Amino acid sequence: MSMGLNRPPSRSYPVFGGDKTKKRPPGAGSPVDAGSKAPGGFLFVGVACLALLWQSTASAVVVGVPDLNLSRLIGESYAGVGTLEVMETGGSYRGTGVLLNDSWVLTAAHNWDAGAVTHLAFSINGQRHQAAGWVQHPGWDGSFSPLQGWDVGLVRLAQPVAGFSMTQLYAGSSELGMAVTVLGAGLYGMAADPLDSNSGGAILGITNTIDRVISLAGLHGTGGLLVYDFDGWLSARNSLALAVAYDAFGQPLAGNGSILGSGSSPAMSSLEGTSALGDSGGPAFADFGNGPELVGIVSWGVNPTEPGNLYGSGYGDVGYLMRVSSLQGWIQGVIPEPGTAMLTIAGLAVCIRRKR
């Protein structure tokens, strides 16, 4: 995944209709190519293998042996991940989302503008599913900051996805230091090279390690972020060893009681990478001993080691995930229990139509 030079920190990807970021707050999305629809971001991957650098054709930046197959196999091994298509009055955009059950998709709130969206769809396993309703977390205010931990939204599908049961949400508090697998449908390439298009919306994966856990409280409930950096071989690129966290302009932040974790190991994970355009809303999974559990949702990133290319997703990039364990109360409050599903869904659809 990667982002362009003049992109704000969001990792949404424009399809057509101009640069969406000029019409809403930073991170709200950006235009994609004429063949894609909806905001999002993609992944970079750095593999610590050989000294040679090869460009992978995976939807990620790869350093070392070209490993499209490995990145693609990672993407295919996680059920429920697909492409979110967004149609708005000013253009169309592409992002990523993950099924929580056969009818509900969790994604990033910034993937659509609530005042401009006209249509959403979710594509998975070659099938396109129309959305019947969508809602953003009430704590989402359109900004990108280590103090904004509510960038999530839910999409209800008109028809259930056949053969899918549910995604396990992590409810604990032990994310710090955990290895995570991040998935997305965005751009791909090597850390030092321009990114390639992923017009087919293939789901690919990278790995990283959670270096910071941020816990937040707000008027609309708890929120939070999980933070990692894209390590290279140079200590100057180990961003989270140099500061506790960074704002959306790449400026270091002082530590405070809401931020857990310090320092950062320069060691690279097995398929080290970060997110990029088109990956917004993509899931991050960790295994605490009971199989993969959903711990985060891709939101935004910034590279403090490259002031001239803050949003380029190269080595040194700091990636911010929305912390799922902090947001479960809201998620479970929106997604109905089986017995009340029809009543709640009908109310949600009416509410959304009135807002438009």
Order of alpha helices (4+ residues) and beta strands (2+ residues): beta-beta-alpha-beta-beta-beta-beta-beta-beta-beta-beta-beta-beta-beta-beta-beta-beta-beta-beta-beta-alpha-alpha
